Amino acid sequence: MLEFTLVIVYIILIFLLSIAYKIYYPDNKEASRKIIHIGIGPIIPIAIFLKIDQSSALFFTGIISLTTFLNYKFKLFPNIEDVDRKSYGTIFYCLSLFILIFIFWEKDPYSLVAGFLIMTFGDGLAGLVGKSFNSKSWILLKQKKSLFGTLTMFLTSWIIMCCIGYAQQNGFNINYFTIALIATVFEQFSILGIDNLIVPISSALCFNFFITN
């Protein structure tokens, strides 16, 4: 029970931080959303450290996924869906986490962490940097992508790979570069927020294939 209390308290703090930011900076909707997008990232390493079992993690994530779907339909917490484009990103975000927990929680937690952190930190920071700094940009499937945002995605993903590899006590592996590159390519396909589904799952599967096995 204590473990879940700590996780819930952490999530509440992230949401409060996002709400506070929106109050002080109401025009920066993207940053307010990204606080949640990025801030939730550490929750999986925390849950694994607290030794929460897979069934409980799936149940908790299922509840969050259902709440997210209801929020999308009824805007119970508009701060989450406050975006100027049609996107199912938050739903895909929770769905990808549910799938990763189901596949990797006991079998290969490092792959789970790798996929989830690449989505939360890599994709999250890419969005912030891409919108905050002017650089060469292009349109792919009606979604604007930028050079700085794409480079941020790649570098952040590569750093995450190196850190997880170090945690596994592995040496340098050229496949860290490969996984980061694959994640960056998939991040380009962000129509309707689908990148929140394909980026973490592909990254986790690649980590499991190239590094763990």
C-alpha positions as MATLAB code, in Angstrom:
seq = 'MLEFTLVIVYIILIFLLSIAYKIYYPDNKEASRKIIHIGIGPIIPIAIFLKIDQSSALFFTGIISLTTFLNYKFKLFPNIEDVDRKSYGTIFYCLSLFILIFIFWEKDPYSLVAGFLIMTFGDGLAGLVGKSFNSKSWILLKQKKSLFGTLTMFLTSWIIMCCIGYAQQNGFNINYFTIALIATVFEQFSILGIDNLIVPISSALCFNFFITN';
ca = [
       0.000    0.000    0.000;
       2.828    2.374    0.834;
       4.358    1.769   -2.595;
       1.189    2.849   -4.391;
       0.829    5.851   -2.101;
       4.297    7.041   -3.084;
       3.536    6.591   -6.774;
       0.215    8.433   -6.493;
       1.817   11.278   -4.527;
       4.479   11.612   -7.220;
       1.850   11.764   -9.994;
      -0.180   14.364   -8.073;
       2.917   16.523   -7.614;
       3.618   16.436  -11.356;
       0.042   17.467  -12.146;
       0.154   20.278   -9.572;
       3.405   21.524  -11.089;
       1.812   21.524  -14.545;
      -1.255   23.415  -13.267;
       0.928   25.961  -11.474;
       2.959   26.522  -14.631;
      -0.196   27.068  -16.672;
      -1.447   29.625  -14.156;
       1.767   31.660  -14.393;
       2.355   31.081  -18.112;
      -1.125   30.590  -19.638;
       0.058   31.147  -23.212;
       2.593   28.323  -23.156;
       0.225   25.373  -23.475;
       2.851   23.025  -24.911;
       5.244   23.417  -21.971;
       2.448   22.793  -19.492;
       1.609   19.503  -21.228;
       5.245   18.508  -21.532;
       5.716   18.839  -17.764;
       3.300   15.915  -17.435;
       4.701   14.092  -20.472;
       8.274   14.254  -19.178;
       7.551   14.258  -15.468;
       5.789   10.899  -15.540;
       8.918    9.285  -17.019;
      10.643    8.373  -13.737;
       7.523    6.638  -12.428;
       8.461    3.304  -13.996;
      11.983    3.109  -12.517;
      10.454    4.192   -9.196;
       7.776    1.476   -9.371;
      10.366   -1.164  -10.242;
      12.592    0.008   -7.383;
       9.619   -0.239   -5.008;
       9.072   -3.814   -6.241;
       5.462   -3.304   -7.278;
       4.250   -6.532   -8.874;
       3.186   -6.769  -12.509;
      -0.516   -7.389  -11.823;
      -0.752   -4.298   -9.641;
       1.152   -2.231  -12.200;
      -1.199   -3.379  -14.982;
      -4.275   -2.666  -12.879;
      -3.045    0.808  -11.955;
      -2.062    1.606  -15.556;
      -5.420    0.293  -16.780;
      -7.239    2.679  -14.442;
      -5.083    5.565  -15.648;
      -5.728    4.578  -19.284;
      -9.496    4.507  -18.715;
      -9.350    7.866  -16.940;
      -7.343    9.298  -19.830;
      -9.902    8.065  -22.349;
     -12.780    9.573  -20.338;
     -10.829   12.803  -20.019;
     -10.370   12.928  -23.782;
     -14.123   12.551  -24.251;
     -15.355   14.813  -21.459;
     -12.354   17.114  -20.707;
     -12.403   16.410  -16.971;
      -8.814   17.660  -16.736;
      -8.442   20.061  -19.681;
      -4.810   20.768  -18.817;
      -3.847   17.377  -20.252;
      -5.626   17.745  -23.597;
      -4.938   21.459  -24.050;
      -3.378   21.211  -27.491;
      -4.037   23.082  -30.731;
      -4.289   19.969  -32.908;
      -6.288   16.774  -32.981;
      -4.298   14.183  -31.109;
      -4.824   10.906  -29.291;
      -1.328   11.232  -27.827;
      -2.302   10.913  -24.175;
      -4.349    7.786  -24.893;
      -1.475    6.250  -26.870;
       0.899    7.302  -24.069;
      -1.016    5.226  -21.503;
      -1.720    2.374  -23.914;
       1.967    2.010  -24.771;
       2.850    1.885  -21.083;
       0.229   -0.811  -20.485;
       1.631   -2.889  -23.373;
       5.224   -2.456  -22.196;
       4.338   -3.486  -18.650;
       2.492   -6.544  -19.964;
       5.420   -7.656  -22.139;
       8.508   -6.641  -20.187;
       7.746   -6.005  -16.502;
       9.105   -9.343  -15.304;
      10.846  -10.569  -18.451;
      13.075   -7.580  -19.170;
      12.515   -4.424  -17.086;
      15.494   -2.676  -18.709;
      13.764   -2.795  -22.090;
      10.597   -1.440  -20.490;
      12.498    1.468  -18.937;
      14.388    2.123  -22.175;
      11.215    2.365  -24.262;
       9.297    4.458  -21.779;
      12.096    6.928  -21.056;
      12.796    7.443  -24.751;
       9.151    8.416  -25.175;
       8.892   10.599  -22.084;
      12.264   12.350  -22.193;
      13.283   12.025  -25.837;
       9.965   12.815  -27.464;
       9.029   15.285  -24.735;
      12.207   17.338  -24.940;
      12.159   17.199  -28.749;
       8.754   18.879  -28.732;
       9.881   21.593  -26.341;
      13.123   22.373  -28.148;
      11.536   22.206  -31.575;
       8.913   24.795  -30.647;
      11.248   27.007  -28.617;
      14.081   27.486  -31.117;
      13.946   28.308  -34.800;
      15.685   25.858  -37.108;
      15.216   24.206  -40.483;
      11.856   22.458  -40.564;
       9.788   20.177  -42.780;
       6.255   18.784  -42.983;
       5.647   15.042  -42.738;
       2.072   13.748  -42.826;
       0.838   17.268  -42.035;
       3.026   17.451  -38.920;
       5.792   20.027  -38.624;
       9.209   18.686  -37.622;
      12.373   20.667  -36.965;
      16.091   20.013  -37.138;
      16.720   21.029  -33.515;
      13.804   18.944  -32.260;
      14.947   15.904  -34.226;
      18.538   16.258  -33.001;
      17.251   16.574  -29.434;
      15.260   13.365  -29.866;
      18.294   11.492  -31.135;
      20.781   12.784  -28.561;
      18.403   12.276  -25.636;
      17.572    8.745  -26.795;
      21.266    7.923  -27.207;
      22.089    9.253  -23.727;
      19.242    7.189  -22.251;
      20.587    4.080  -23.987;
      24.070    4.708  -22.622;
      22.761    5.279  -19.083;
      20.669    2.106  -19.093;
      23.575    0.173  -20.570;
      25.765    1.472  -17.757;
      23.117    0.430  -15.206;
      23.258   -3.053  -16.748;
      27.050   -2.918  -16.403;
      27.424   -3.183  -20.154;
      30.199   -1.455  -22.048;
      29.758    0.805  -25.060;
      27.565   -0.781  -27.703;
      27.119    0.543  -31.227;
      23.511   -0.608  -31.036;
      22.778    2.220  -28.591;
      23.252    4.464  -31.619;
      21.071    2.175  -33.735;
      18.187    2.192  -31.245;
      18.369    5.962  -30.848;
      18.286    6.358  -34.619;
      15.288    4.025  -34.994;
      13.426    5.887  -32.246;
      14.172    9.210  -33.959;
      12.870    7.937  -37.293;
       9.628    6.683  -35.719;
       9.212    9.970  -33.839;
       8.854   11.695  -37.209;
       5.504    9.942  -37.672;
       3.481   11.874  -35.122;
       0.126   12.251  -36.847;
      -2.693   12.033  -34.264;
      -0.040   11.443  -31.581;
       0.764    7.929  -32.857;
       4.444    8.473  -31.976;
       3.493    7.992  -28.317;
       2.665    4.401  -29.227;
       5.199    3.392  -31.867;
       8.271    5.083  -30.355;
       8.267    3.392  -26.917;
       7.225   -0.036  -28.191;
       9.742   -0.099  -31.052;
      12.499    1.190  -28.738;
      11.779   -1.435  -26.097;
      11.650   -4.243  -28.661;
      14.911   -3.061  -30.232;
      16.608   -2.855  -26.833;
      15.464   -6.352  -26.025;
      16.652   -7.662  -29.397;
      19.959   -5.825  -29.741;
      21.085   -5.473  -26.112;
      19.373   -7.927  -23.779;
      19.432  -11.020  -26.018;
];
